[in-house]
């Protein structure tokens, strides 16, 4: 007799991911503040010399993508707040 397959966990069974530090940061931050989070790091990366320059370029690209994502999250939060203050659904 072949072994029976165990049912895989569904999305409902798995715990929801939680990132409280990011959530609390985004609840209070504006888009301008998000843009300024990585300024010191980006400045330090531009000052790298020698063989670390390539690593610095990769880190700058990753930071740029992280900034874009954080800005998108803040803009979405602001949009949702504005929508919730607006009309209460369809009539």
C-alpha beads as a LAMMPS data file, in Angstrom:
LAMMPS data file: protein, C-alpha beads

91 atoms
90 bonds

1 atom types
1 bond types

-500.0 500.0 xlo xhi
-500.0 500.0 ylo yhi
-500.0 500.0 zlo zhi

Masses

1 110.0

Atoms # bond

1 1 1 0.000 0.000 0.000
2 1 1 1.445 3.409 -0.942
3 1 1 1.935 5.877 1.879
4 1 1 -0.746 8.518 2.144
5 1 1 0.307 12.076 1.553
6 1 1 -0.026 14.461 4.441
7 1 1 -2.186 17.480 3.656
8 1 1 -0.124 20.602 3.246
9 1 1 -0.804 23.607 5.413
10 1 1 -3.039 26.202 3.875
11 1 1 -2.469 29.923 4.141
12 1 1 -5.075 30.079 6.889
13 1 1 -3.074 27.671 9.047
14 1 1 0.179 29.619 8.786
15 1 1 0.886 32.524 11.130
16 1 1 0.625 35.990 9.638
17 1 1 4.008 37.684 9.251
18 1 1 4.488 40.533 11.668
19 1 1 7.067 43.296 11.517
20 1 1 6.213 45.556 14.496
21 1 1 9.295 47.769 14.157
22 1 1 8.517 48.604 10.535
23 1 1 4.804 48.989 11.262
24 1 1 5.377 51.470 14.096
25 1 1 7.907 53.363 12.004
26 1 1 5.561 53.681 9.043
27 1 1 2.607 54.697 11.201
28 1 1 4.431 57.860 12.256
29 1 1 6.705 58.641 9.293
30 1 1 6.059 60.899 6.340
31 1 1 7.403 60.300 2.830
32 1 1 10.085 62.955 3.401
33 1 1 11.244 61.232 6.589
34 1 1 11.435 57.895 4.780
35 1 1 13.619 59.486 2.110
36 1 1 15.996 60.704 4.825
37 1 1 16.379 57.374 6.661
38 1 1 19.319 56.176 4.613
39 1 1 21.080 59.489 3.882
40 1 1 23.993 58.819 6.245
41 1 1 24.524 55.324 4.905
42 1 1 24.375 56.495 1.285
43 1 1 26.916 59.214 2.033
44 1 1 29.258 56.656 3.581
45 1 1 28.861 54.345 0.602
46 1 1 29.816 57.066 -1.861
47 1 1 33.057 57.623 0.075
48 1 1 34.227 54.021 -0.339
49 1 1 37.449 53.460 -2.243
50 1 1 39.307 50.527 -3.666
51 1 1 37.802 47.067 -4.019
52 1 1 34.801 47.955 -1.840
53 1 1 33.408 50.346 -4.456
54 1 1 31.539 47.549 -6.268
55 1 1 30.008 46.345 -3.010
56 1 1 29.015 49.938 -2.245
57 1 1 27.249 50.246 -5.595
58 1 1 25.268 47.072 -4.919
59 1 1 24.355 48.314 -1.452
60 1 1 23.233 51.665 -2.889
61 1 1 20.975 49.865 -5.366
62 1 1 19.473 47.766 -2.564
63 1 1 18.933 50.853 -0.417
64 1 1 17.229 52.577 -3.340
65 1 1 14.792 49.682 -3.690
66 1 1 14.152 49.639 0.068
67 1 1 13.431 53.374 -0.001
68 1 1 10.986 52.928 -2.874
69 1 1 9.164 50.182 -0.994
70 1 1 8.963 52.182 2.235
71 1 1 7.727 55.253 0.350
72 1 1 5.066 53.142 -1.341
73 1 1 3.938 51.790 2.021
74 1 1 3.699 55.296 3.518
75 1 1 1.807 56.610 0.485
76 1 1 -0.587 53.657 0.679
77 1 1 -1.149 54.306 4.387
78 1 1 -1.869 57.977 3.683
79 1 1 -4.251 57.060 0.861
80 1 1 -6.122 54.569 3.035
81 1 1 -6.454 57.131 5.828
82 1 1 -7.773 59.694 3.358
83 1 1 -10.257 57.173 1.947
84 1 1 -11.473 56.205 5.413
85 1 1 -12.124 59.861 6.239
86 1 1 -14.005 60.277 2.962
87 1 1 -17.248 58.602 1.961
88 1 1 -18.344 55.461 3.771
89 1 1 -18.695 53.139 0.789
90 1 1 -21.356 52.927 -1.875
91 1 1 -24.900 54.115 -1.483

Bonds

1 1 1 2
2 1 2 3
3 1 3 4
4 1 4 5
5 1 5 6
6 1 6 7
7 1 7 8
8 1 8 9
9 1 9 10
10 1 10 11
11 1 11 12
12 1 12 13
13 1 13 14
14 1 14 15
15 1 15 16
16 1 16 17
17 1 17 18
18 1 18 19
19 1 19 20
20 1 20 21
21 1 21 22
22 1 22 23
23 1 23 24
24 1 24 25
25 1 25 26
26 1 26 27
27 1 27 28
28 1 28 29
29 1 29 30
30 1 30 31
31 1 31 32
32 1 32 33
33 1 33 34
34 1 34 35
35 1 35 36
36 1 36 37
37 1 37 38
38 1 38 39
39 1 39 40
40 1 40 41
41 1 41 42
42 1 42 43
43 1 43 44
44 1 44 45
45 1 45 46
46 1 46 47
47 1 47 48
48 1 48 49
49 1 49 50
50 1 50 51
51 1 51 52
52 1 52 53
53 1 53 54
54 1 54 55
55 1 55 56
56 1 56 57
57 1 57 58
58 1 58 59
59 1 59 60
60 1 60 61
61 1 61 62
62 1 62 63
63 1 63 64
64 1 64 65
65 1 65 66
66 1 66 67
67 1 67 68
68 1 68 69
69 1 69 70
70 1 70 71
71 1 71 72
72 1 72 73
73 1 73 74
74 1 74 75
75 1 75 76
76 1 76 77
77 1 77 78
78 1 78 79
79 1 79 80
80 1 80 81
81 1 81 82
82 1 82 83
83 1 83 84
84 1 84 85
85 1 85 86
86 1 86 87
87 1 87 88
88 1 88 89
89 1 89 90
90 1 90 91
